Amino acid sequence: MNKPITRRRSAVIAGALAASLALAGCSSDAEPEGDSSTASPAGDDVNAVADDATSPSLEFAGPNGEVPGTLDELVLTEDESAAVADGDYTAAFVWHTSSEFVSAVEKGAVAQFEDLGIEVVASTEAGFDAATQANNVESVMALEPDIIVAIAVDPTSAAQSFQPIVDSDTTLVIMTTPPAGYTAGEEFVAIVTESLTDAGRANAELLGDELGGEGEVAYLFHDADFWFTNQRDEAFKDWLAYSYPEIEIVAEQGFTDEARTEEIAAALLLQNPDLTGVYVPWATAAQGVLAAVKAAGRSDVKIVTNDLDTTLAADMNAGGPVVGLVGNGSLDIGRGLAIAAAYDLLDKEAPALVASPPVKVTVDNLVDGWLADYGAEPPSSVTGD
């Protein structure tokens, strides 16, 4: 980032450079030891290349056209890690909402920060409210952290509310969505997210396979200018049409307020009595759809969505309407955010955008998938143990 380098940061950079020169003097053949911290996704390989030239593309772009790389591009040598640890840095989180996904990302980031000797001093969430997030930024900035990990609730208003971070010497790293007009390497270091097209394809495969390649489905989508969900939703739609041509999307409904999905789903079920499946952009929104399906007594309607969630996973484990969840590689996203922040502390250029492979989870690999995405076994409320 193009910011003035503080005395403390300058000392860290100098220490890392000196250590690197010393290492080079000892052995020119030495390989740097890195920590990509990338877990293997559970289930089928959703990162396979498209089958042929006519299939939908697995490429996607960041909000400013950034081309995504992989998390294993973020690597620190032992000497760089030691130099950061000597800097006595602090970090804080400014989240958009609270969820099991966000908690898992934070868990991964905290673990990596601890490895780097960085103390976490605050964590806030905004309940998807831009004004609340603006207040959270002010509260966090009062603690003068060296690093802020954040995601913008509303990119437009966040351009102003995040400005105090940019004006300070604070390192800003973004999960998924930056403020409008912000550029990697300028106002913030990098974006760390999941592979959106792979996630969309995974949802299509989960639903298509469950329906045996035929049926009528509803497509709920995030009806907002949100680059992340927009591309993931479209990837689901494209891959469903390509891979399962006998499945028809008979209803499309956008939403911005996840609290309205139960109402929306109830209406869709009444209007489309032959409906057999529903795609929902994310888990908390899918909870409303699940409630509507159960209230209608429609156990034949299958649901797929993104993010691992205890309510939905418990339903899936019990043989309910939920048949597939797509995790984000949450722990790895968190680790990537922390490592990207360390890059800036070292004045080391980070990739503008890196993406974690998603995790396809069904009842058959529920425990392994939960471990891969969240770093722990699912709770007893999910497994019934």
C-alpha positions as CSV (number, residue, x, y, z in Angstrom):
1,M,0.0,0.0,0.0
2,N,1.2,3.5,-0.8
3,K,1.4,4.7,2.8
4,P,4.2,6.4,4.8
5,I,6.2,3.7,6.6
6,T,6.3,4.2,10.3
7,R,9.5,3.9,12.4
8,R,8.3,0.6,13.8
9,R,7.4,-0.8,10.4
10,S,10.7,0.5,9.0
11,A,12.6,-1.4,11.7
12,V,10.6,-4.6,10.8
13,I,11.4,-4.3,7.1
14,A,15.1,-3.7,7.9
15,G,15.2,-6.7,10.2
16,A,13.6,-8.9,7.6
17,L,16.0,-7.7,4.9
18,A,19.0,-8.2,7.1
19,A,17.9,-11.7,8.0
20,S,17.4,-12.6,4.3
21,L,20.8,-11.3,3.4
22,A,22.4,-13.3,6.2
23,L,20.6,-16.4,5.0
24,A,21.6,-15.8,1.4
25,G,25.2,-15.5,2.6
26,C,25.1,-18.9,4.3
27,S,23.6,-20.8,1.5
28,S,22.6,-19.6,-2.0
29,D,20.7,-22.9,-2.5
30,A,18.4,-22.5,0.5
31,E,14.7,-22.8,-0.1
32,P,12.5,-20.4,1.9
33,E,10.1,-22.2,4.2
34,G,6.5,-21.0,3.7
35,D,3.1,-21.6,5.2
36,S,0.4,-21.6,2.7
37,S,-2.0,-23.1,5.3
38,T,-4.3,-24.4,2.6
39,A,-6.6,-27.3,3.6
40,S,-7.8,-29.9,1.1
41,P,-11.5,-29.5,0.2
42,A,-13.8,-32.3,1.1
43,G,-16.0,-34.1,-1.4
44,D,-15.7,-34.0,-5.2
45,D,-13.1,-31.8,-6.9
46,V,-15.0,-28.7,-7.8
47,N,-11.9,-27.0,-9.2
48,A,-11.7,-29.2,-12.2
49,V,-11.4,-27.3,-15.5
50,A,-14.5,-27.0,-17.6
51,D,-15.3,-30.1,-19.7
52,D,-15.2,-28.4,-23.1
53,A,-15.2,-25.1,-24.9
54,T,-19.0,-24.8,-24.7
55,S,-19.2,-25.1,-21.0
56,P,-19.5,-22.1,-18.7
57,S,-16.2,-20.4,-17.7
58,L,-14.7,-21.0,-14.3
59,E,-13.0,-17.6,-14.5
60,F,-14.2,-14.7,-12.4
61,A,-13.0,-11.2,-11.6
62,G,-12.7,-9.0,-8.6
63,P,-14.7,-5.8,-8.2
64,N,-12.0,-3.9,-10.1
65,G,-11.3,-6.6,-12.6
66,E,-8.7,-8.4,-10.5
67,V,-7.7,-11.8,-11.7
68,P,-7.8,-14.3,-8.8
69,G,-4.8,-16.3,-7.7
70,T,-4.6,-19.1,-5.1
71,L,-4.0,-18.9,-1.4
72,D,-0.7,-20.8,-1.8
73,E,0.7,-17.6,-3.4
74,L,0.7,-16.0,0.0
75,V,3.9,-17.3,1.6
76,L,6.2,-15.9,4.4
77,T,9.7,-17.2,5.1
78,E,10.6,-18.0,8.7
79,D,12.7,-14.8,8.8
80,E,9.8,-12.7,7.6
81,S,7.5,-14.2,10.1
82,A,10.0,-13.6,12.9
83,A,10.4,-10.0,11.8
84,V,6.7,-9.4,12.0
85,A,6.6,-11.0,15.4
86,D,9.2,-8.6,16.6
87,G,7.0,-5.6,15.6
88,D,4.5,-5.8,18.5
89,Y,1.5,-5.3,16.2
90,T,-2.2,-5.3,16.9
91,A,-5.2,-6.2,14.7
92,A,-9.0,-5.8,14.7
93,F,-12.0,-7.1,12.8
94,V,-14.8,-5.0,11.2
95,W,-17.3,-7.6,10.0
96,H,-20.5,-7.1,8.1
97,T,-22.5,-9.6,10.2
98,S,-22.2,-12.5,12.5
99,S,-22.4,-16.1,11.3
100,E,-20.7,-19.4,11.7
101,F,-18.8,-18.6,8.5
102,V,-17.5,-15.3,9.8
103,S,-16.6,-17.0,13.1
104,A,-14.6,-19.6,11.3
105,V,-12.8,-17.0,9.1
106,E,-11.9,-15.1,12.3
107,K,-10.7,-18.3,13.9
108,G,-8.3,-18.9,11.0
109,A,-7.1,-15.3,11.1
110,V,-6.6,-15.3,14.8
111,A,-4.6,-18.5,14.7
112,Q,-2.3,-17.0,12.0
113,F,-2.0,-13.7,13.9
114,E,-1.0,-15.6,17.0
115,D,1.7,-17.4,14.9
116,L,2.9,-14.0,13.8
117,G,2.9,-12.5,17.3
118,I,0.0,-10.1,16.5
119,E,-2.5,-9.3,19.2
120,V,-6.2,-9.1,18.3
121,V,-7.7,-6.1,20.2
122,A,-11.3,-5.9,18.8
123,S,-13.9,-7.7,16.7
124,T,-17.2,-6.0,15.6
125,E,-20.1,-6.9,13.4
126,A,-22.7,-4.7,11.9
127,G,-25.8,-6.8,11.3
128,F,-25.7,-5.8,7.6
129,D,-26.3,-2.2,8.6
130,A,-24.0,0.4,7.0
131,A,-24.5,3.0,9.7
132,T,-23.6,0.5,12.4
133,Q,-20.5,-0.4,10.5
134,A,-19.5,3.2,10.3
135,N,-19.8,3.5,14.1
136,N,-17.8,0.3,14.4
137,V,-15.0,1.7,12.3
138,E,-14.8,4.8,14.7
139,S,-14.8,2.6,17.8
140,V,-12.0,0.3,16.4
141,M,-9.9,3.2,15.2
142,A,-9.9,4.6,18.7
143,L,-7.8,1.6,19.7
144,E,-5.2,2.5,17.0
145,P,-4.7,-1.0,15.6
146,D,-2.0,-1.6,13.1
147,I,-4.2,-3.9,11.0
148,I,-7.9,-4.0,10.2
149,V,-9.6,-6.9,8.5
150,A,-12.9,-5.9,7.1
151,I,-15.7,-6.4,4.6
152,A,-17.9,-3.5,3.5
153,V,-21.6,-3.9,4.2
154,D,-22.4,-1.3,1.6
155,P,-19.5,-0.5,-0.8
156,T,-20.8,3.0,-1.6
157,S,-21.2,4.3,1.9
158,A,-18.1,2.4,3.1
159,A,-16.0,4.5,0.8
160,Q,-16.5,7.3,3.3
161,S,-16.8,5.4,6.5
162,F,-13.5,3.5,5.9
163,Q,-11.6,6.7,5.0
164,P,-10.2,7.2,8.5
165,I,-8.5,3.8,8.0
166,V,-7.0,4.9,4.7
167,D,-5.9,8.2,6.2
168,S,-4.0,6.5,9.0
169,D,-1.1,4.2,8.8
170,T,-3.4,1.2,9.5
171,T,-3.1,-1.8,7.2
172,L,-6.5,-2.7,5.6
173,V,-7.2,-6.2,4.3
174,I,-10.5,-7.1,2.7
175,M,-12.5,-10.2,2.9
176,T,-14.5,-10.3,-0.3
177,T,-16.0,-6.8,-0.7
178,P,-14.0,-3.5,-0.5
179,P,-15.5,0.0,-0.5
180,A,-16.3,1.4,-3.9
181,G,-13.4,3.1,-5.6
182,Y,-10.8,1.4,-3.4
183,T,-7.9,-0.4,-5.2
184,A,-5.7,-3.2,-4.0
185,G,-2.2,-1.9,-3.4
186,E,-3.5,1.6,-2.8
187,E,-6.3,1.9,-0.1
188,F,-6.1,-1.7,0.9
189,V,-3.6,-4.6,0.6
190,A,-5.6,-7.4,-1.0
191,I,-8.9,-9.2,-1.3
192,V,-9.2,-12.8,0.1
193,T,-12.3,-14.8,-0.8
194,E,-13.6,-18.1,-2.1
195,S,-13.6,-19.3,-5.7
196,L,-17.0,-18.0,-6.8
197,T,-17.5,-19.9,-10.0
198,D,-16.5,-23.2,-8.4
199,A,-18.9,-22.5,-5.6
200,G,-21.7,-21.9,-8.1
201,R,-20.9,-25.0,-10.0
202,A,-20.8,-27.0,-6.8
203,N,-24.3,-25.9,-5.8
204,A,-25.6,-26.8,-9.3
205,E,-24.0,-30.3,-9.0
206,L,-25.4,-30.9,-5.5
207,L,-29.0,-29.9,-6.6
208,G,-28.8,-31.5,-10.0
209,D,-27.5,-34.8,-8.8
210,E,-30.1,-34.9,-5.9
211,L,-32.9,-34.4,-8.4
212,G,-31.6,-37.0,-10.8
213,G,-31.1,-34.4,-13.5
214,E,-34.7,-33.4,-14.0
215,G,-37.4,-31.3,-12.3
216,E,-38.5,-27.7,-11.6
217,V,-36.5,-25.4,-9.4
218,A,-36.6,-21.9,-8.0
219,Y,-33.6,-19.6,-8.2
220,L,-33.3,-17.1,-5.4
221,F,-30.5,-14.5,-6.0
222,H,-29.0,-11.6,-4.1
223,D,-30.6,-8.6,-5.8
224,A,-27.9,-6.0,-5.0
225,D,-24.7,-4.7,-6.6
226,F,-22.5,-7.1,-4.7
227,W,-19.8,-8.5,-7.0
228,F,-19.2,-11.6,-4.8
229,T,-22.8,-13.0,-4.6
230,N,-23.6,-11.8,-8.1
231,Q,-20.9,-13.9,-9.8
232,R,-21.6,-16.9,-7.6
233,D,-25.3,-16.8,-8.2
234,E,-24.8,-16.5,-11.9
235,A,-22.4,-19.4,-11.9
236,F,-25.0,-21.6,-10.3
237,K,-27.5,-20.7,-13.0
238,D,-25.1,-21.2,-15.9
239,W,-23.8,-24.5,-14.6
240,L,-27.3,-25.9,-13.8
241,A,-28.4,-25.1,-17.4
242,Y,-25.3,-26.6,-18.9
243,S,-24.9,-29.8,-16.8
244,Y,-28.6,-30.5,-16.2
245,P,-30.6,-29.4,-19.3
246,E,-33.7,-31.3,-18.1
247,I,-34.0,-29.2,-15.0
248,E,-36.0,-26.0,-15.5
249,I,-35.8,-22.9,-13.5
250,V,-39.5,-22.0,-13.2
251,A,-39.2,-19.1,-10.7
252,E,-36.5,-16.4,-10.2
253,Q,-36.8,-14.1,-7.2
254,G,-34.2,-11.6,-6.0
255,F,-34.0,-10.3,-2.4
256,T,-31.9,-7.9,-0.4
257,D,-33.3,-8.6,3.1
258,E,-32.5,-12.1,4.2
259,A,-35.4,-11.9,6.7
260,R,-37.9,-11.9,3.8
261,T,-36.8,-15.3,2.3
262,E,-39.4,-17.3,4.3
263,E,-42.2,-15.0,2.9
264,I,-40.7,-15.2,-0.6
265,A,-40.4,-19.0,-0.5
266,A,-43.9,-19.5,0.8
267,A,-45.3,-17.5,-2.2
268,L,-43.1,-19.4,-4.7
269,L,-44.3,-22.8,-3.3
270,L,-48.0,-21.7,-3.7
271,Q,-47.4,-20.4,-7.2
272,N,-45.3,-23.4,-8.3
273,P,-46.9,-26.6,-6.9
274,D,-44.5,-28.9,-9.0
275,L,-41.4,-27.2,-7.5
276,T,-38.7,-29.8,-6.6
277,G,-35.7,-27.7,-5.6
278,V,-34.5,-24.2,-4.5
279,Y,-31.1,-22.5,-4.7
280,V,-30.4,-19.9,-2.0
281,P,-27.3,-17.6,-2.1
282,W,-26.3,-18.1,1.6
283,A,-27.1,-20.1,4.7
284,T,-28.9,-17.6,6.9
285,A,-31.2,-16.7,4.0
286,A,-31.7,-20.4,3.4
287,Q,-33.0,-20.8,7.0
288,G,-36.1,-18.8,5.9
289,V,-36.6,-21.0,2.9
290,L,-36.3,-24.2,5.0
291,A,-39.0,-22.8,7.4
292,A,-41.3,-22.1,4.5
293,V,-40.8,-25.6,2.9
294,K,-41.5,-27.3,6.3
295,A,-44.5,-25.1,7.0
296,A,-45.9,-26.2,3.6
297,G,-45.3,-29.8,4.3
298,R,-43.1,-30.1,1.2
299,S,-40.4,-32.5,2.1
300,D,-40.0,-33.3,-1.6
301,V,-38.5,-29.8,-2.2
302,K,-34.7,-29.9,-2.0
303,I,-32.5,-27.0,-0.9
304,V,-28.9,-26.1,-1.6
305,T,-26.9,-23.1,-0.4
306,N,-23.6,-21.7,0.5
307,D,-21.9,-21.7,3.9
308,L,-22.0,-24.4,6.6
309,D,-24.7,-23.7,9.2
310,T,-25.8,-25.8,12.2
311,T,-29.6,-25.4,11.6
312,L,-29.3,-26.4,7.9
313,A,-26.7,-29.2,8.6
314,A,-28.9,-30.7,11.3
315,D,-31.8,-30.8,8.9
316,M,-29.6,-32.4,6.2
317,N,-28.3,-35.0,8.7
318,A,-31.9,-35.8,9.7
319,G,-32.9,-36.4,6.0
320,G,-34.8,-33.1,5.6
321,P,-35.1,-30.8,2.6
322,V,-31.5,-29.5,2.8
323,V,-29.4,-31.8,0.6
324,G,-26.1,-29.9,0.1
325,L,-24.1,-27.0,1.6
326,V,-21.0,-25.4,0.0
327,G,-18.4,-24.2,2.4
328,N,-16.0,-21.4,1.6
329,G,-12.7,-22.8,2.9
330,S,-13.3,-20.5,5.9
331,L,-10.2,-21.2,8.0
332,D,-7.9,-20.8,5.0
333,I,-9.5,-17.5,4.0
334,G,-8.8,-16.2,7.6
335,R,-5.2,-17.4,7.4
336,G,-4.9,-15.7,4.0
337,L,-6.2,-12.4,5.4
338,A,-3.6,-12.5,8.2
339,I,-0.7,-13.3,5.9
340,A,-1.7,-10.6,3.4
341,A,-1.6,-8.1,6.3
342,A,1.9,-9.3,7.2
343,Y,2.9,-8.6,3.6
344,D,2.1,-5.0,4.0
345,L,3.9,-4.7,7.3
346,L,7.0,-6.0,5.5
347,D,6.4,-3.7,2.5
348,K,6.0,-6.8,0.4
349,E,3.6,-6.7,-2.5
350,A,0.6,-9.1,-2.2
351,P,-1.6,-10.5,-4.9
352,A,-4.6,-8.2,-5.5
353,L,-7.0,-11.1,-5.1
354,V,-6.7,-14.7,-3.9
355,A,-9.4,-17.3,-3.7
356,S,-9.9,-20.4,-1.6
357,P,-11.4,-23.6,-3.1
358,P,-15.0,-24.3,-1.9
359,V,-16.0,-27.4,0.1
360,K,-19.0,-29.5,-1.1
361,V,-20.7,-31.0,1.9
362,T,-23.5,-33.6,1.9
363,V,-24.7,-36.0,4.6
364,D,-22.1,-38.5,3.4
365,N,-19.1,-36.3,4.2
366,L,-20.6,-33.9,6.8
367,V,-18.0,-34.5,9.6
368,D,-15.0,-34.3,7.2
369,G,-16.4,-31.3,5.4
370,W,-17.1,-29.4,8.7
371,L,-13.5,-30.2,9.8
372,A,-12.1,-29.0,6.5
373,D,-14.0,-25.7,6.5
374,Y,-14.3,-24.9,10.2
375,G,-11.5,-26.8,11.8
376,A,-13.7,-28.7,14.2
377,E,-16.3,-31.4,14.2
378,P,-19.9,-30.4,13.9
379,P,-21.7,-29.9,17.2
380,S,-24.0,-32.5,18.6
381,S,-27.0,-30.4,17.6
382,V,-26.0,-31.3,14.0
383,T,-25.0,-34.9,14.4
384,G,-27.5,-35.9,17.0
385,D,-24.8,-37.5,19.1
